[in-house]
Amino acid sequence: MVSVSSKPETAREAVAAGSIRMTPTAYELVKAGDISKGDVLSVARIAGIMAAKRVDELIPLTHPLLLNEVAVFFSFDDLHWTIGIEAKVCSFGKTGVEMEALTAVSVAALTIYDMCKSVDKGMVIGNIRLLLKTGGKSGRYTSTAG
């Protein structure tokens, strides 16, 4: 674990995104709230938030962080039967929150998969990436990749 003791505390934010593509049947069931396991997106949102708060237990050598905000959002792409996932994480501290945002997206996607696998085992999780990072020595990063 690298030392962050000499780093100044700054406001930090990270936004990550990803997606999960599924069959039209599974997609419509999620949109309608008719998956037998329950409200898929509400459960996935809570799972993503919980995962962001536990990154130091999941990824070796990451620092435990006090998070000020974790938000998980979903969008629907009816043309490609894809659910977009975006997570925003904010803190005031000595190290960034990129891993927390990326983990929130990943676990939200895995939760959607788990809740929908009885209908579609061929779902594809992908394009998980960092969109934005602010704060700290390196300042602002905005992704140019899609």
C-alpha positions in Angstrom: 0.0 0.0 0.0 1.5 3.3 -1.0 1.8 6.1 1.6 -0.6 9.0 1.1 0.3 10.6 4.4 2.1 13.6 2.8 -0.6 14.3 0.2 -3.0 17.2 0.9 -6.7 16.5 1.3 -8.8 17.7 -1.7 -12.3 17.3 -3.0 -12.3 14.3 -5.3 -14.9 13.0 -7.7 -15.0 10.1 -10.2 -17.6 9.0 -12.7 -17.5 5.6 -14.3 -19.8 3.9 -16.8 -20.5 0.5 -18.3 -23.3 -1.5 -19.8 -25.1 -4.8 -19.9 -26.7 -6.1 -23.1 -29.4 -8.7 -23.0 -32.1 -10.4 -25.1 -35.2 -8.3 -26.0 -37.3 -10.4 -23.7 -35.0 -9.9 -20.6 -34.7 -6.2 -21.5 -38.5 -5.7 -21.6 -39.0 -7.6 -18.4 -36.4 -5.4 -16.6 -38.0 -2.2 -18.0 -41.5 -3.4 -16.9 -40.3 -4.5 -13.5 -41.4 -8.0 -14.1 -38.3 -10.0 -13.3 -39.3 -12.7 -10.8 -36.4 -11.8 -8.3 -37.8 -8.3 -7.9 -37.0 -4.7 -8.8 -33.7 -5.3 -10.7 -32.5 -1.7 -10.9 -33.3 -0.8 -7.3 -31.3 -3.8 -6.1 -28.5 -3.2 -8.5 -28.3 0.5 -7.3 -28.0 -0.6 -3.7 -25.4 -3.3 -4.6 -23.3 -0.7 -6.5 -23.4 1.7 -3.6 -22.5 -1.0 -1.1 -19.6 -2.2 -3.3 -18.2 1.3 -3.6 -18.1 1.5 0.2 -16.1 -1.8 0.4 -13.5 -1.4 -2.2 -10.7 -1.7 0.3 -12.0 -5.2 1.1 -12.2 -6.3 -2.5 -9.1 -4.8 -4.2 -5.7 -5.5 -2.6 -3.7 -2.4 -1.5 -6.5 0.1 -1.9 -7.1 2.6 1.0 -10.3 2.6 3.0 -12.0 5.9 2.2 -14.7 8.0 3.8 -17.1 8.6 0.9 -19.3 11.7 0.9 -21.6 10.6 -2.0 -22.2 7.5 -4.1 -24.9 7.6 -6.8 -25.7 4.9 -9.4 -27.8 5.7 -12.4 -29.3 3.6 -15.2 -30.4 4.4 -18.8 -32.1 2.3 -21.4 -31.0 1.8 -25.0 -34.1 0.3 -26.7 -32.3 -0.1 -30.0 -29.6 -2.4 -28.6 -31.4 -3.9 -25.6 -28.7 -2.4 -23.4 -28.9 -0.9 -19.9 -26.3 1.8 -19.3 -24.8 2.1 -15.8 -23.1 5.2 -14.4 -21.7 5.7 -11.0 -20.6 9.0 -9.3 -18.4 8.9 -6.2 -17.3 11.9 -4.2 -15.0 12.3 -1.2 -12.7 14.8 0.5 -9.4 13.0 1.1 -5.9 12.1 0.2 -6.5 9.6 -2.6 -8.9 9.3 -5.5 -12.2 7.5 -5.8 -11.8 6.0 -9.3 -11.7 2.4 -8.1 -14.9 3.1 -6.0 -16.8 4.4 -9.1 -15.5 1.5 -11.3 -16.4 -1.1 -8.7 -19.9 0.4 -8.2 -20.6 0.0 -12.0 -19.1 -3.5 -12.1 -21.1 -4.8 -9.1 -24.3 -3.1 -10.4 -23.9 -4.9 -13.7 -23.2 -8.2 -12.0 -26.3 -7.8 -9.9 -28.4 -7.2 -13.0 -26.9 -10.3 -14.5 -27.7 -12.3 -11.4 -31.3 -11.1 -11.2 -31.9 -11.8 -14.9 -30.0 -15.0 -15.5 -33.1 -17.1 -15.3 -34.3 -15.4 -18.5 -31.0 -14.7 -20.3 -27.7 -16.4 -19.5 -26.0 -14.8 -22.5 -26.0 -11.2 -21.2 -22.8 -9.3 -22.0 -21.3 -6.9 -19.5 -18.9 -4.4 -21.1 -17.3 -1.1 -21.8 -16.6 -0.4 -18.1 -14.5 2.7 -18.0 -13.6 5.9 -16.1 -15.4 9.0 -17.6 -14.2 11.7 -15.2 -11.8 12.2 -12.3 -11.2 15.4 -10.4 -9.0 16.4 -7.5 -5.6 15.6 -6.3 -2.2 16.3 -7.8 -3.1 15.2 -11.3 -6.2 17.4 -11.4 -9.0 16.7 -13.9 -9.2 13.8 -16.3 -12.0 13.5 -18.8 -12.2 10.4 -21.0 -12.1 10.9 -24.8 -13.0 7.3 -25.4 -16.7 6.2 -25.9 
